[in-house]
Amino acid sequence: MSQKPIFRRQKKRPATAAKVQKQPASHHIYGLHAVRAALKNQRRKKIALHCTANALEKLSVENENIAENVDLQISSPRDLDRLVGSEAVHQGLVLKVMPLPRFDLKTLSDSKLVIILDQITDPHNVGAILRTACAFNADAVITTARHAPKETGVLAKSASGALDIIPVIEVGNLGETIKLLKKQAIWCVGLDSQADLSLSETGLDHNIALILGAEGKGLRQKTRQLCDQMFRLDMPGEIKSLNVSNAAAIAMFALTSTSK
């Protein structure tokens, strides 16, 4: 007599949350502006500077002691290509560094302009936004711990030095952070191409947090609900959508112009 097969119920695996990208122990920053800013930043731990003789001369024109206290290694362009890849525009400068420690939310007291990135993952876009935020004298840029790029040479190069200039704050719960900013009398505004109000037509005399969403999906619904106001960017041409870093630049120009 054959035995009936025994079927065992498989236990359901619990849903796992999105993984936080691990920040490498060290990485390489490259390019003249990015390397110069990193060398000047006292909060940045520098390990070794690999550079060509000509690039070192350019770097030292402004400050001849800029590379002191750093392990200096004169290298050929081919050696630098091996460090960061042949497609990286290193301009003869590659700096091995430790990632920057993030700033704390406490640094945002009495902030006039804060930029918040709601799960923007492209390092080129994030770097470009950092660069623009620095140009418009924003007080800080806030990113999420999940669904955000970690510090890399690509991000630093795209930021053109801004990564080591403007404070970057990383938060685990963006919703709670927005609520905290609102308690500090910071007006939180988002961008939406279908919004009723135009950013250029509205005079703003508040301290502002500009919240930017990822390309394609835009702001998450919960983030949108927490905004004090949604605005659109008016564009006269046929194309009404922009790369998020371009939209950020236009919005920052509008905000800083109306606040004067």
SULFEN-V594692 format. One record per residue. N is the residue number from 1. RES is the residue in three letters. SS is DSSP state (hx for helix, st for strand, lp for the rest). BURIAL is # if it has 9 or more other C-alpha atoms within 8 Angstrom, else .. Layout:
N_RES_SS_BURIAL / N_RES_SS_BURIAL
//
This chain:
1_MET_lp_. / 2_SER_lp_. / 3_GLN_lp_. / 4_LYS_lp_. / 5_PRO_lp_. / 6_ILE_lp_. / 7_PHE_lp_. / 8_ARG_lp_. / 9_ARG_lp_. / 10_GLN_lp_. / 11_LYS_lp_. / 12_LYS_lp_. / 13_ARG_lp_. / 14_PRO_lp_. / 15_ALA_lp_. / 16_THR_lp_. / 17_ALA_lp_. / 18_ALA_lp_. / 19_LYS_lp_. / 20_VAL_lp_. / 21_GLN_lp_. / 22_LYS_lp_. / 23_GLN_lp_. / 24_PRO_lp_. / 25_ALA_lp_. / 26_SER_lp_. / 27_HIS_st_# / 28_HIS_st_# / 29_ILE_st_# / 30_TYR_st_# / 31_GLY_lp_# / 32_LEU_hx_# / 33_HIS_hx_# / 34_ALA_hx_# / 35_VAL_hx_# / 36_ARG_hx_# / 37_ALA_hx_# / 38_ALA_hx_# / 39_LEU_hx_# / 40_LYS_hx_. / 41_ASN_lp_# / 42_GLN_lp_. / 43_ARG_lp_. / 44_ARG_lp_# / 45_LYS_lp_# / 46_LYS_st_# / 47_ILE_st_# / 48_ALA_st_# / 49_LEU_st_# / 50_HIS_st_# / 51_CYS_st_# / 52_THR_lp_# / 53_ALA_hx_. / 54_ASN_hx_. / 55_ALA_hx_# / 56_LEU_hx_# / 57_GLU_hx_. / 58_LYS_hx_. / 59_LEU_hx_# / 60_SER_hx_# / 61_VAL_lp_. / 62_GLU_lp_. / 63_ASN_lp_. / 64_GLU_lp_. / 65_ASN_lp_. / 66_ILE_lp_# / 67_ALA_lp_# / 68_GLU_lp_. / 69_ASN_lp_. / 70_VAL_lp_# / 71_ASP_st_. / 72_LEU_st_# / 73_GLN_st_. / 74_ILE_st_. / 75_SER_lp_# / 76_SER_lp_. / 77_PRO_hx_. / 78_ARG_hx_. / 79_ASP_hx_. / 80_LEU_hx_# / 81_ASP_hx_# / 82_ARG_hx_. / 83_LEU_hx_. / 84_VAL_hx_# / 85_GLY_lp_. / 86_SER_lp_. / 87_GLU_lp_. / 88_ALA_lp_. / 89_VAL_lp_. / 90_HIS_lp_# / 91_GLN_lp_. / 92_GLY_lp_# / 93_LEU_st_# / 94_VAL_st_# / 95_LEU_st_# / 96_LYS_st_# / 97_VAL_st_# / 98_MET_lp_# / 99_PRO_lp_# / 100_LEU_lp_. / 101_PRO_lp_. / 102_ARG_lp_. / 103_PHE_lp_# / 104_ASP_lp_. / 105_LEU_hx_. / 106_LYS_hx_. / 107_THR_hx_. / 108_LEU_hx_. / 109_SER_lp_. / 110_ASP_lp_. / 111_SER_lp_# / 112_LYS_lp_# / 113_LEU_st_# / 114_VAL_st_# / 115_ILE_st_# / 116_ILE_st_# / 117_LEU_st_# / 118_ASP_st_# / 119_GLN_lp_# / 120_ILE_lp_# / 121_THR_lp_# / 122_ASP_lp_. / 123_PRO_hx_# / 124_HIS_hx_# / 125_ASN_hx_# / 126_VAL_hx_# / 127_GLY_hx_# / 128_ALA_hx_# / 129_ILE_hx_# / 130_LEU_hx_# / 131_ARG_hx_# / 132_THR_hx_# / 133_ALA_hx_# / 134_CYS_hx_# / 135_ALA_hx_. / 136_PHE_lp_# / 137_ASN_lp_. / 138_ALA_lp_# / 139_ASP_lp_# / 140_ALA_st_# / 141_VAL_st_# / 142_ILE_st_# / 143_THR_st_# / 144_THR_st_# / 145_ALA_lp_# / 146_ARG_lp_# / 147_HIS_lp_# / 148_ALA_lp_# / 149_PRO_lp_# / 150_LYS_lp_. / 151_GLU_lp_. / 152_THR_lp_# / 153_GLY_hx_# / 154_VAL_hx_# / 155_LEU_hx_# / 156_ALA_hx_# / 157_LYS_hx_# / 158_SER_hx_# / 159_ALA_hx_# / 160_SER_lp_# / 161_GLY_lp_# / 162_ALA_hx_# / 163_LEU_hx_# / 164_ASP_hx_# / 165_ILE_lp_# / 166_ILE_lp_# / 167_PRO_st_# / 168_VAL_st_# / 169_ILE_st_# / 170_GLU_st_# / 171_VAL_st_# / 172_GLY_lp_. / 173_ASN_lp_. / 174_LEU_hx_# / 175_GLY_hx_# / 176_GLU_hx_. / 177_THR_hx_# / 178_ILE_hx_# / 179_LYS_hx_# / 180_LEU_hx_. / 181_LEU_hx_# / 182_LYS_hx_# / 183_LYS_hx_. / 184_GLN_lp_. / 185_ALA_lp_. / 186_ILE_st_# / 187_TRP_st_# / 188_CYS_st_# / 189_VAL_st_# / 190_GLY_st_# / 191_LEU_st_# / 192_ASP_lp_# / 193_SER_lp_# / 194_GLN_lp_. / 195_ALA_lp_# / 196_ASP_lp_. / 197_LEU_st_# / 198_SER_st_# / 199_LEU_hx_# / 200_SER_hx_# / 201_GLU_hx_. / 202_THR_lp_. / 203_GLY_lp_. / 204_LEU_lp_. / 205_ASP_lp_. / 206_HIS_lp_# / 207_ASN_st_# / 208_ILE_st_# / 209_ALA_st_# / 210_LEU_st_# / 211_ILE_st_# / 212_LEU_st_# / 213_GLY_st_# / 214_ALA_st_# / 215_GLU_lp_. / 216_GLY_lp_. / 217_LYS_lp_. / 218_GLY_st_# / 219_LEU_lp_# / 220_ARG_lp_# / 221_GLN_hx_. / 222_LYS_hx_. / 223_THR_hx_# / 224_ARG_hx_# / 225_GLN_hx_. / 226_LEU_hx_# / 227_CYS_lp_# / 228_ASP_lp_. / 229_GLN_st_. / 230_MET_st_# / 231_PHE_st_# / 232_ARG_st_# / 233_LEU_lp_# / 234_ASP_lp_. / 235_MET_lp_. / 236_PRO_lp_. / 237_GLY_lp_. / 238_GLU_lp_. / 239_ILE_lp_. / 240_LYS_lp_. / 241_SER_lp_. / 242_LEU_lp_. / 243_ASN_lp_. / 244_VAL_hx_# / 245_SER_hx_# / 246_ASN_hx_. / 247_ALA_hx_# / 248_ALA_hx_# / 249_ALA_hx_# / 250_ILE_hx_# / 251_ALA_hx_# / 252_MET_hx_# / 253_PHE_hx_# / 254_ALA_hx_# / 255_LEU_hx_# / 256_THR_hx_# / 257_SER_hx_. / 258_THR_hx_# / 259_SER_lp_# / 260_LYS_lp_.
//
